[in-house]
Amino acid sequence: PLTPNNKIDRKALAAAALTTNAADAGRGGIVASRTLIEMELLQVWERVFNMGQLSIRDDFFELGGQSILAVRLTNDIQKHFGAQCSLSMLIQNPTVEKLAQVIQNGVGHKGGIIVPLRAGGSKPPVFLIPGEGGHVIYLAHLAKYIEEGHPVYGMQLPCLDGLAAPPESVEELASQYIDAIQSAMPGMRFILAGHSFGGYVAFEMACQLQSVGVVPDGLFILDTPAPVFKRNKPALKLNDAEWLCHTAKRIGYLNGVAVNLQVEAIQGLPVDEQLAQLKVQLVAGNILPEYFEISGLKVFFATLKAIQHINYAPTAKLAMDTVFFRAADNDKYIEHVPEDEGMYEAVATPDYKWSQLVSGRITAITVPGDHDSILAEPNVTTLAHEMNALIGNAKQINYSTETL
């Protein structure tokens, strides 16, 4: 409701909140808003999810929330309340009730490298490392199913705020992550798990820790081929416009929609105009909200391109037991997302050739889904079940570095 001056009529909102509470009293499973902030926030959620009669205790992820809705929701909250709301803040406070308390207290969140995905617990924490895009939001589903008692954190790329430069190497990023963990939790035992490009980072973190005699409680590599083949990515031979069109098509495939940005239409245009044309298609495909800023796209694609140019070649074998998960349905994924020719060779082996880099025991497990959907419902429950059966049971052995 609005006043005659086109501002929010807070008295009308408060009266409506009382009416709603009375009507919903005793209704099973639904807890109505109790404060003005809760009511306003609930309205934002219902608009974003296009659903009515939500409860202030409905969980964002249990409602089917994913990265696109998360971006839309956090942007809407910032616009409505004038309060900072980051993806990591949403992950830590995934209900209206919790978010309202944060907004009421005037607590902003600047993000950071370590993003809590599920707090609480006295067992060794699990650190999840995302793929090329660097955002941890898609790992929240997995975090939810990790064995109770293990706090779960995501390691987010420090350059995503647009203030820092993208990493130049896997080794550099792994060192940053280790420093962040050891500064925040000195002496703490922990478990590492990395998906896609994050598998390289997790492996390199274990190698760097190995060099100083530190043994992680476990290493889980999620559908990442071992970096033992010659880097020859066809996409990196393209010019900037060709690369953007190629990457846009890949993004479309991963989101189940057609994105057909044409090289002829954007060749020679300034970057902002190229991205503006791409944004039109991403919005039309419901991949991005209309209000997503071009500056955010620039940071994302600059980060993605920088990471794709990284050539990772480990120089030592890892002498610890490692668990490798491979996606069962990757044939179609690889067909639509062409990568290095050598990668096809690696994925044809049961352990994606990780045995060439690990001298400890490798446990290779196939889980349902493709490269990305292994981390989405319902496949993620199988992945988490298999991880839980092995967490804490990885054999810890003395490290002995073997030069390759």
N, C-alpha and C positions, 0 to 999 in steps of 0.2 A: 504493500500500500504506500501511496505517495501523498505528500501534502500539496496544497495548491501551488507551492513554489517548486514542485517537482523534486522534492527531497524525500528521503525515507521517513514515513510517518511512524516513529518509534512507539508512540502511544497506541496506535492501532495494532502494531505488531505485538506489543505486550498483551493487549486484550485478546488477540487471536491466540496467543500462546496459552493463556488461561483456558480458553474455550477448547483448544486442542487437547490439553492435558485432561480436562474433564471428560471429553468424549472418548479418549483413549485409555482412561483408567480401567485397569483390569483386562485390557485386550492382550492376549497372550503373545509374548515375544517382542512387543513393541514398547519401547520406552520413549515417551514424547519429550520434546524440548522443555527445559525448566527455566532457562534464562533467555534473555534477548539474544545474546550472542549464539547460543545453541540453536535457537529458532532460525536466525539469519543463516547460520552455517548449514543447517539442515536443508534449507531452501536451495542453497548453492549445490549441495550434494544431489538433491532430487532433480535439479535441472541438468546437471552434468550426466547423471546416470539415466535420465529420462524415465524416472520411476517415482511413484508416489508412496506415501505411507512408510517411509524409511524410519528406522529407529536410530536414536543417537548412539547406540552401541553396535550398530552394524559395522562390520569390518570392511574397509575399502577393498582388500584383496579377496575376501570371501564373497563380496558382491560381484566379483569378476573384474575388478580393477586391473588395468595394465598400463604400460608406459604412456600410451596416448592419452588415456583418461587422466592419468596422474599429472601430465603437463597441463591439461585443460583445467583440472581442479585447482592446482596450485596457482595458476594464473588468475582464475576467477576469484579465489580467496584473496590474493594480493590486491586485485582491483576493488573488490567489495569492501574490505576492511582497511586497506592501506597498510597492511602488515606484511612483513616478509614471510614467505612460506616456500621452503625448498622441498625438493623431492625427498631428501633425507629426513626432513621434519615430518613429512607425511608418513614415511615408513615407520618412524618412531612413535607416531601418534595416529594410528590408522582408523580412528573412529571420530565422529562428531564430538562426542563427550570429551575425548582427550585433546583434540585440536582446540576446542573452545576454551579449555583451561589454559592452554599455551597462549592463545590470543588474549584472553582475559588478563593474564599476567604480563602481557607486553613483551614476551620472550621471542626474539628473532632467532634465526638460525643461519649462520653463514656457510654451513656445509663443512667440508674438509675431506681429507684423504680417507679416514676411517669413518664409515657410516654404520651406526648400529641398526641391524635388521631385526634382531630379537635380543633384547637385554635380559639379564638375570641368569643365574646359575653359577655353580662353583666348579664345574668341570672345565677342562681346557677349551678355550674359545675356538670357533671355526671361522677362518677368514676366507671369504669367497671373492674371487678375482674375475671381473667381467671381461668380455671380449673387446673387439676393436673399438666399439662406440664409447666404452669407458664408463657408461652409466650403470649403477648397481640395481636400479629399480626392478629389472626383470629377474633378479636373483631372489627377490623377496618370497616368491612362492616356495622355492627350495628351502629357504631359511625357516619357513613356518613348519616344515616337516622334519627338520634335523632333530635328533634325539634330545628330549628335554634335559635341561641341566647344563647344556653347552650354549653359552652366549654366541650369537652369530653376527658377524660384521662383514660389510662389503668394503672393498678397497677401490675407491673412486679416483679416476685420473685427476691429478691436481690441476691440469690445464683447462678443465671444462668450464671454469669461471671466466675464461678469456683473458685472464691476467698473467698466466704463466705460459711458457712455451711448451709445446708437446715434447714428450721424451724423444731422445735421439737413438736410444737403444733399449733393449730388454734389460740389459745389465743395469743401466741407469735407473729405470723404473723399479726394478726389483730392489735396488739399494734404497731408494726413497721409501718404499713400502716397509722394508725391514726397519729402517730408522724410525718410521712413524709408529710401528708396533712396539718396538723396544722402548721408545720414549714414553708411550702411553701406558705400557704394561711391562715394566722392566722385570726380567727374570721369569715371566709367565710362559708356561708351556702352551703350545697351540698347534692347530691343525690347519693345513693349507689345501684349498681346492680352487682350481682355475678352469674356466670354460673358454674354448676357442683360443684366441690370442692370450687370454688369461692363463691358459695352461702353460704357455712358455714362461710367463712371468712367475707362476707358482714354482715351476721346475727350477728356474734360475734362482729364486729366493732360497730354495732348498740347497742348491749348489753353493751359494754364498754362505749360508749358515754352516754347511758342511766344512767349508774352509777354515772356520773358527771353532769347530768342534761342537756345534749346537745341533741337536737332533729334533726336528719337528715330530709331533706325535702321530702324524699321518700326512700323506700327500695323495690327493685325488686329482686326476687329470680327466677333464670332461670333454670328450670328443675332439681332441686336438692331435693332429698327426705330428709325429716327432720331426724336429727340424734337421733332418739328415739328408734332405734332397737339395739340389741346386735351386736357388731362388730365381724364378723366371716368370714372374706374374705377367700375363699378357696385358692386364689393365694398366700396368705401370709404364708401358710403352706408348700409351695414348697421350695426346695433348690434353690441356686442361678441360676443354669443352667436351671432348670425347670421353674423358674419364668421368666427368660429372654425369653424362648421359648413361654411361655403363653402370655407374654406381646407383643412379636413380632407378634404373630397371631392376637392379638387384634388391633395392629397398622395397620396390613394389612387389616383387616375388615373395619376399619374406613376410609381407603383410597381406598377401593374397589378393592384390589388386594390380591392374595394369598401369604402369607409369612409363609413358613413352615420350620422354623429352628428346627432341630431335637436334642433332648436332648442327644442321644447317640453320636452325632457328636461333641458336645462341652463340654460334661461332663469332668471335670478334667483339661481343658485347662486354661491357664491364661486369665484374663478378656479381655485383648487387643485382643487376638486371637479369643475369643468368639464373640466380637463385630465386628471384621474384617469379620467373616463369615456372621454375620447378615447384615453388611453393603453391602455385595455383593448382597443380596436379596433386600435390600431397594433401592439400585441403579437400579437393574434390573426392579423393580416395579415403577421406577420414583418417589419414595418417597423422596429420597435424591439425591443430585448431587454427582458425582464421587469424587470430591475434598473435600467433607465434612470430617473434621478431626475426627479420633477415639476419640481424647480428648473431642470433643464436644458431642459425643455419651455417653461417660463416665459420663459427667456432667449431661446430660439429664436423663439417667437411674438412676443415684444415687439420683437425685432430685425426680424423679417419685416414686422410691421405698420408700424413706423417707416419702413422703407425704401419700402414701398408708398405711404406718404403723401408721399414726396419728389416734388416737381414740378421737373423739370430743364428749363430753357429756356436754351440757350447764347446768348451775345450776340455771338460772333465766329465767323467762318468759319475753318476750319483749312486752311492753305496748304501741305499736304504730301500726298504720295501715300498712299492708304489702301486696304487690302484688306478687302473685305466678303464674308463667307461666309453664304449662306442655306441653310436646311434644305429638302430636297426634299419632305418629307412632313409639312408643318405644318398641312394642312387639318384633320385629325382632332384635332390638338393644340389648335388655336385653338377648335374646336367645343366641347371639354371644358374649356377654360381661358379663359373669357370675360374680355376686358380692355377697354380703351378702344375705343369705336367707331372713333375715328380711326386706331387701330392697324391695323384691317382694310384701310384705304385704303393705309397705308404698305407693308404686306406684299404688296400686289398689284403693287408696282413691283419691277423687277429688283434695285435697290439699296436697297430699303426706304426710299427718299427721302433717303439720305445725301448725294446730290449737292446738296441744298439747304444743307448745312452744310460741305461740303468743296470748296474751290476747286482743289485739286490733282486729280490723276487718281485715279479710283476703279476698282479691279479687282473685279468682282462674280463670285463663283464659287458654283455650286450643288453641295452635297455630300449624300450619302445620309443618311437619318435624319430624325427630327423635332427639335424644339428642344433636347431633352435627349439623345437617342440619338446625335446627331452626335459626342458626346464619349465614347461607350461602344463597346466591341468589338461588331462588327468595323468599324463606320463610322468610328471615330476614326482608323484607319490611312489612309483616304482624305483626311480633313481634314489630318492631319499631312503626308502626301505633298504636298498642294497648298501648305501653308504652307512646307515645306522648299524647294520650288521657287522661292519668292519671298523667303524670309528673307535679309536682307542686300542684296537687290536693289532695295529701295524707293528711289525717286529722292529724294535730299535736295535741297531747294531753299531759297532764302532766304525767311524768313517775312515776310509783310506782312499785318497784321491788317486785316480788313474787317468793320466793324460791321454787324450785321444790322438 
